[in-house]
């Protein structure tokens, strides 16, 4: 089974500052990688995904993530955050050919005015 | 709007009550999932249905009983729950089991008194 580690449970950042949310996974096999965002009182919304190809993936709302196979990481970044980015962010991994999604424990991003 | 609708959004029930959660997807997907989301824990996969057949039951107590009458609808029947069952219950769907993107509903916030 996979394990997905989101080292930072809470990340406060000032508005218009850059942010990076970290995600590491344990698998040595081929994987698909995802970031989901959960706004208060809502379900999970897909932010971006890596399935194959370019290791730099762009998603909605100006977010991007880079797949680093050697470091088994898929960190999420945004160059300038907005108040509306305040939410919980979940990293998820599934093995190519596998049936399960594995989620991290989430990172709570708070954007400070 | 993700195409996955859950009702009710909020539910308060006593330990002796019987209630049901409903999930409906309008995406033409063949796989549906129930997850439990508790504070500061990874999402816990509870059940998976693929083409209306249950394919996963991750050691979920029998007080949770799923039902999938067709590929578009998924229910979670609840009876004699415990206070520790209070959580956000999320439904998701994907094109097929093991599909590489899951789409989530907004969830049902359940409180067991």
Boltz contact constraints between the chains, C-beta under 6 A:
constraints:
  - contact:
      token1: [A, 32]
      token2: [B, 100]
      max_distance: 6.0
  - contact:
      token1: [A, 42]
      token2: [B, 106]
      max_distance: 6.0
  - contact:
      token1: [A, 43]
      token2: [B, 90]
      max_distance: 6.0
  - contact:
      token1: [A, 43]
      token2: [B, 104]
      max_distance: 6.0
  - contact:
      token1: [A, 43]
      token2: [B, 105]
      max_distance: 6.0
  - contact:
      token1: [A, 43]
      token2: [B, 106]
      max_distance: 6.0
  - contact:
      token1: [A, 43]
      token2: [B, 107]
      max_distance: 6.0
  - contact:
      token1: [A, 44]
      token2: [B, 104]
      max_distance: 6.0
  - contact:
      token1: [A, 99]
      token2: [B, 97]
      max_distance: 6.0
  - contact:
      token1: [A, 99]
      token2: [B, 98]
      max_distance: 6.0
  - contact:
      token1: [A, 103]
      token2: [B, 42]
      max_distance: 6.0
  - contact:
      token1: [A, 103]
      token2: [B, 43]
      max_distance: 6.0
  - contact:
      token1: [A, 105]
      token2: [B, 42]
      max_distance: 6.0
